Amino acid sequence: MGLYRDVLKNLVTKPFTRKYPKEKLEPLDKFRGRLTYLPKKCIGCMKCVRNCPAHAILFRKKGDIEFNMGQCIYCGLCVDICPVSAIKWSREFEFSDKDKKKLREVRK
């Protein structure tokens, strides 16, 4: 009897989920999205590269960092260790792709 009651209740109530592509979601304040790099603040200390456990950050020269977001585990160590806050979290989360090469970004 309880099953029928649940079925009837679900027929008349709104769905709990959202229609995602049509209804955009606003992430929470502490959301860890794509990394944002501010090259003007960077002092070239390379602490972010040394402390990345996934080896997702490659430092080429001052002001030229490559983030491999396909390899990133979103631990936040690079954001926490940066002494001048040159790396920050963004609220962007729509960056999935079938091609791994597109997840690699050089930020200048």
C-alpha positions as CSV (number, residue, x, y, z in Angstrom):
1,M,0.0,0.0,0.0
2,G,2.9,2.4,0.7
3,L,4.3,2.0,-2.8
4,Y,1.0,3.2,-4.4
5,R,0.9,6.2,-2.1
6,D,4.4,7.2,-3.1
7,V,3.6,6.8,-6.8
8,L,0.5,9.0,-6.5
9,K,2.4,11.6,-4.5
10,N,5.2,11.8,-7.1
11,L,2.7,12.2,-9.9
12,V,1.3,15.5,-8.4
13,T,4.5,17.1,-7.0
14,K,7.2,19.0,-9.0
15,P,10.4,17.1,-9.7
16,F,13.3,17.7,-7.3
17,T,15.9,18.0,-10.1
18,R,16.3,20.9,-12.5
19,K,16.3,21.0,-16.2
20,Y,20.0,21.7,-16.3
21,P,20.9,23.1,-19.8
22,K,17.8,25.3,-19.8
23,E,17.9,26.3,-16.2
24,K,21.5,27.4,-15.3
25,L,22.7,26.6,-11.8
26,E,24.5,29.1,-9.6
27,P,27.4,27.4,-7.7
28,L,27.9,27.8,-4.0
29,D,30.4,30.3,-2.6
30,K,33.1,27.8,-1.8
31,F,32.8,26.0,-5.2
32,R,36.0,24.9,-6.8
33,G,35.7,25.5,-10.5
34,R,38.3,26.3,-13.1
35,L,41.5,27.8,-11.9
36,T,42.0,31.5,-12.6
37,Y,45.6,32.7,-13.0
38,L,46.6,36.4,-12.6
39,P,50.0,36.7,-14.3
40,K,50.5,40.3,-13.1
41,K,50.5,39.2,-9.5
42,C,52.8,36.2,-10.1
43,I,56.3,36.5,-8.7
44,G,57.6,33.2,-10.2
45,C,58.2,31.4,-6.9
46,M,57.0,28.1,-8.4
47,K,55.4,27.0,-5.2
48,C,52.3,26.0,-7.0
49,V,54.2,23.6,-9.3
50,R,56.2,22.0,-6.5
51,N,53.1,21.4,-4.3
52,C,50.7,20.1,-6.9
53,P,50.2,16.4,-6.1
54,A,48.7,15.7,-9.6
55,H,51.5,17.5,-11.5
56,A,48.8,19.5,-13.3
57,I,50.7,22.8,-13.4
58,L,53.7,23.4,-15.7
59,F,55.7,26.6,-15.2
60,R,57.5,27.7,-18.4
61,K,58.8,31.2,-17.7
62,K,57.6,34.2,-15.6
63,G,54.0,34.8,-16.6
64,D,53.5,31.6,-18.6
65,I,51.8,28.8,-16.7
66,E,50.0,25.8,-18.2
67,F,47.1,24.2,-16.2
68,N,46.1,20.7,-17.2
69,M,42.5,20.7,-15.9
70,G,42.0,17.1,-17.1
71,Q,44.8,16.1,-14.7
72,C,43.9,18.4,-11.8
73,I,42.3,16.8,-8.7
74,Y,40.9,20.2,-7.4
75,C,42.7,19.8,-4.1
76,G,43.4,23.6,-3.8
77,L,47.0,23.4,-2.7
78,C,48.1,25.7,-5.4
79,V,45.5,28.3,-4.4
80,D,46.5,28.0,-0.7
81,I,50.3,28.0,-1.2
82,C,50.5,31.0,-3.5
83,P,51.9,33.9,-1.4
84,V,50.5,36.7,-3.6
85,S,47.1,35.0,-4.5
86,A,47.9,34.8,-8.2
87,I,45.9,31.6,-8.5
88,K,42.2,31.6,-7.5
89,W,39.1,29.5,-8.0
90,S,36.5,30.6,-10.5
91,R,32.9,29.6,-10.4
92,E,33.0,28.2,-13.9
93,F,32.2,24.5,-14.1
94,E,31.1,24.0,-17.7
95,F,34.4,23.0,-19.3
96,S,34.2,19.3,-20.0
97,D,35.3,18.0,-23.4
98,K,36.0,14.7,-25.1
99,D,39.4,15.9,-26.4
100,K,42.0,15.9,-23.6
101,K,44.1,18.5,-25.4
102,K,41.4,21.1,-25.0
103,L,41.6,20.8,-21.2
104,R,45.2,21.9,-21.3
105,E,45.5,25.7,-21.2
106,V,48.4,28.0,-21.3
107,R,47.6,31.1,-19.4
108,K,49.6,34.3,-19.9
